[in-house]
Amino acid sequence: MVAPAAPRRPTVRSEPLGGLSAATFLRRHWHKNPLLVRAALPGFTGPFRKRDLFALARRDDVESRVVVREGRRWTLAHGPFAASHLASLPPRDWTLLVQGANLVDPRGDAVLRRFSFLPFSRLDDLMVSYAAPGGGVGPHFDSYDVFLLQGFGVRRWRYGAQDDLDLKPGAPLRILRRFSPAHDAALQPGDMLYLPPHIAHDGVALDACTTYSIGFRAPAASELGVAFLDFLRDELDLPGRYADADLSAVRSPAAITAAMHRRYQRLLDGVRWDRNAMARFVGCWLSEPKPHVFFERPATPLAPGAFRRSVEKHGVRLDLRSQLLYDDRHLYVNGTAVPWPATSRDTLRRLADERALASMAARNASQEVAAILYNWYRDGYVHTGIA
């Protein structure tokens, strides 16, 4: 499969915050208060049309859902969808949700990167919804921050904080049992609504429209704990084996004695972790691709020398699905920790932050960095050329 072309980097780098600086937005609104931004992206109608989203919904490497409302009854279906299923949808009251559009289409990635004033490690993905008139997913709340950027058409949003977050029992979606919005706004193309976690909201299409949802990672502590224990399991190499050379005959063979507890405790005392182990876990976990994401290795890879010449001439870019993060000790690429090379750290930092390297920057890479890039190229994580 030919790797998709890289998006051209936007010439306008201003944040879509209606004149607010990123610092002001973060201080006043992030995790605190909703913000309605008129003309956040003036002239924006979105890169995806109905036919584009229908095509994505037919793919088995894209997560998609269709939500249909019939009176008070909601139905939910998961993709991939047959073309006949999508063509048979009613004239109104339904929504198609396409998750991870940034992972499979450079136009989606370009929309997501408009929000690069926030850490890549916090960005989750771009979900694009197409709704027929009356379409929506019902009043609900999210456990994470979200930007709702309006594409073509008009969607009415009612939203506000409320204490009662009980859900309708038996519904296929997380729909609020009761909904008491404090605000009501119709979003035109290019308008945007920011909502912090747990703000109740309900969006209904007033005509056929698209909405671009930029969501953020907010893992529950229990989820993080389970993932960390899995990480430690792979790193454990505990010495010794259970032994009880001083064992005495027992009268109660079913009893677990205090001495046995002490022996197991001594073995398990070897389970240790430090800040470095925690940091490696965080980097690997945050860069880990979602389960349905796969990378295509080049069918006929270039030889190392030819790859370096191509990179020096045309530059290099991350695959749309690649997540490259870093801290003081390691680079983290798609769930793997890579120690920093001795030289050219700035080159790899730039690749991580900008997701591409122009030819001039690539020429300054050391042999060690060129070898790292070549290994990533063989794995399908990077491609030559930045368009």
Steps between C-alpha positions, in 0.01 A plus 500: 500500500633843407540726802263800492647833402595727785287806567649835417565688819252786548645842430284652775612376839262699722291302749126466421401676822326813376784736582580349840859400551564138587620610845181695567281215378679251723477727802133596461335204331703178479346248741285785639248680279341446158594740221300580187724638225336661199707475180773299671614404150345755262386341176543145634248247370718194563692280257259205513174469311229239542650273235844517668360394837289224343818369334687501832208327674532209256863435599585233755798699633277794602270507802152621405150503646152594384251637751131518405223662703139394456293702745641414842669183375868497409687236302876463461687302233875452463691496173646416264180558304391370165425768243142373484457555875613862477288562192188371679518745791185712544475865388551635855581431866823306459872563548811330366805521729844433354774464762871564442464685170846650567657153486389419145469832316753786501214752484376372834851516644529863388184587695629326813838678481317834522491420871875456541503762776407199716732201556480222241494256791162647605344506153302184434360516150270677257145370473292628211124468503259540214140558608180510300248763616393417855802273551689484828606260774280631779583705810815363659827595668860408433771422754755699301542843343365542147502763226196485271588672172217551254552401138234565238137537607360613834477313829317617809682440827334518840744462787580579861621365832256285695529287811266223386703276269284187527465311173198347333495129591516254212591759235770399246663841552598694812194727491411714799174414673435871561650797316488863615714713265601852596617609153358471148700583187482419129849445360571615145793378288827587671344556844629293790385396846745393769365287784690389811437153646153415632320794340166366374434571132271407215563580134223473239553563129273775367594395149745248357832584664840383618661553840868447577557379857850538638515276806764454768641213699387490862568150633336382819744423781387136503569469124844650549573271793414185304713616207793576731482156662502344153808706418675388819413138427698520177797654683508267801787261549467390863773271636443195714223248538265409783673265745425374852787281613391558861149365439349298789219246494156665528173398661289743294611448137249755359639785708725767349745572779665825598837349405369433148379858473848621599668285234271636225548852631877467465460391136258783416718758672708482184227684307640853480467801276650846496444829319685375194275196467194722546626744236565219248153364562336841448686561174432152364135505604429847361657415165344154470278474188139399543431128451359539148799701373755322284802624305592396146865423448638609160456218250845561347694704757784722395850400603642705791713722275217565253265577789739755647549669161123517453452649847774758443339603172128474579473504880315253720159493669324291758228266386154637586456220751838548669528659843850625583547647847804564717624583849848564638613138471312338212316536175173307487377382164179301474536335839877442498764686702816600308795651693606840374790484253823667599465762224232678293244509780362826365427331168285234662330751730402698192367189330288422808369856543442581132440143378724564201856601415588708198798392292735755658427378854530139387847567356619599846407161648783284626566145383344377825180693437495390136511138622207565739297659220581211269373247754179702538467517122530121477223471762273741310521770769654767274504575128731703280370828361295763682297642203 
